[in-house]
Structures are given as C-alpha cells and as structure tokens.
Amino acid sequence: MPEGDALTETVLRAAKHAADQAHIGSSGTTLLRLGERAVVALDHGRVIARVERSARNHEGARREVRVARWLDSAGLPVGRPLPGAQPWISGDGAVVTLWEAIYGEWTVPVELATLLARLHRLAPPADLELPALAPFSRIGDRIHRAQIPSEDKQVLQRRLIDLRAAYAGVRTGLARSVIHGDANIGNVQMTKHGAVLYDLDGVCWGPPEWDLVLTALYTGLGWHTETEYREFCTVYGFDVRTWEGYPVYKRVWELIMVSWLAQKAGESVEVDTEIQVRIADLADPARPRAWNPY
C-alpha cells in the first residue's frame, strides 16, 4: 500500500468498496486508526471495517473471521463479524473484513482474566487450523521500516537476536492451549451486555503464560495496581510472575512494544522521546521503567 494521504485514500476506498459489496451503508465513513491494519467506521459507526495493509494477510483475515464465529458459537463474548463470506477484496487488492461495532468502556484486568480462563479451556473445531505462536514474526519488519537512527535499529536488532535464543530455551509450565496472542485490557470493552474480547487476529496455539505476561508487565509499569493484579491472578488461578520463564517472556513483550511504537517515530516530540527512553531501557532488564501507555 502507499503511504501518507494516498494510504488514507486507499484505505477509505477499500472500506467503502467492501460496504457496497456487503450491501451496508458507507455514509459517515471515518478513519479511526492507521496501524499495521487500518480501522474504519462505516454506516455512521454501526459497522467497523478492518483493512489489511498487505494482500498477503488474506489468509490471516479469513482465519480471524472463522475464529470469531467459532468463539461466538462457543459462548465466549467476542467481536462479531458481519454475516456472509469474508474477507472482501477491493479493486486495489486490499483485504477488508467487516464487523459489528462494539461500544463500551475500558475495563479492569479481572474482566480480562475471566475471558482468558474461558478461552484457554476451549478446543477449536477440527477444520479450524490455528498457527503456532510466532512472537518474533513482525519485529524485524517493524525495525526495518521504523524512521529511527541506525544505531537505535542496531540496538533493537541485537536485542532481537539475543531474545530469539533466550526464548528458544524457555520451558513452559502450563499446558499448551488456544491463546489470544495480544491479551491486554486494550482489547476488552465493557458493554451493557458484559465484557467483550476483540482483535482476534493473533489467536493461535501457544503457552497460556504468553497471554498473562502483559498484565504483569503493565502492573510493573504502574499501568495497573497491585490490587488489580492480585485480583487478575486469583480469577485466572495463576501468577505468571512466579514462573521461571517470566523474565524472558517479559523482555520479549518489551521488545514487541518498543518495535511497535518505533513505527510511529516522527509523529510528535512526545512519541520520539518515549521511543528513545524505551530503547535505552532495553539495554538493562533491571532498570526501572517509566514508560507511558500508547
């Protein structure tokens, strides 16, 4: 896909094309977010379009729709795709999925724990092939594309090499299961019907500990309180910080977070400062973190 204003135009055109094909209104179209995939509100906010940046993500988009429909049928409250065959392919080759809009409030970690405990006990249907967790799959490309100094890229690349080796040596404790892949309260909304889990593109087979690390990491950053974290552990039934593999998983997640933010370099002085702080912190796992949420 192109960049800048041309990217925005391409995304909006792709979302409107999908809306037309699905026979829903495209009036009131609004670009909500431009990230590794774009999020667009359609039909005055009643429908959400997710537009993949690359046609290579067609299979992943198709799988996310199937995962959502399976989880919904299993009784887990998740974001729901619109009926019909998906994804849609625009004239530009963009891959688009259409979803019911979710409106609610941010919630607390205990609600995420409840959803994860249920998710991790579910078995997918035999015809739904889920990939294995691939935690490093996007990091290299993010580092390559980031508009940051070459010396900072080298720091991140060295960290990536070191963590690949460390991760390979971790022995998991909990039984392998279906996991969300990006489990944090930013992917949960408290609606009038209860908590809803969404952004299901990372659902895969993997160690359940992976889904628990972000809540522990966010607590260490001061984004959650210790009381909230204890409630999370009580409801889920396990404190991942007591597991020997936690330090490695935590450092992997930190690198993921830094590489994701590095893509936003140049957006503002605040973002650029935050990127520099985070990169400096990666050099010392024991150094206290003072990261701001993004």
Secondary structure, DSSP 8 states (H G I E B T S, - for coil): ---HHHHHHHHHHHHHHHHHHTT---TT-EEEEESSEEEEEEGGGTEEEEEES-GGGHHHHHHHHHHHHHHHHTT--B--B-SSS--EE-TT--EEEEEE----B---HHHHHHHHHHHTT----TT----B--TTTTHHHHHHH--S-HHHHHHHHHHHHHHHHHHHT----S--EEE-SS-SGGGEEEETTEEEE---TT-EEE-HHHHHHHHHHHHHTTSS-HHHHHHHHHHHT--GGGSTTHHHHHHHHHHHHHHHHHTTTTS-HHHHHHHHHHHHHHT-TTS-------
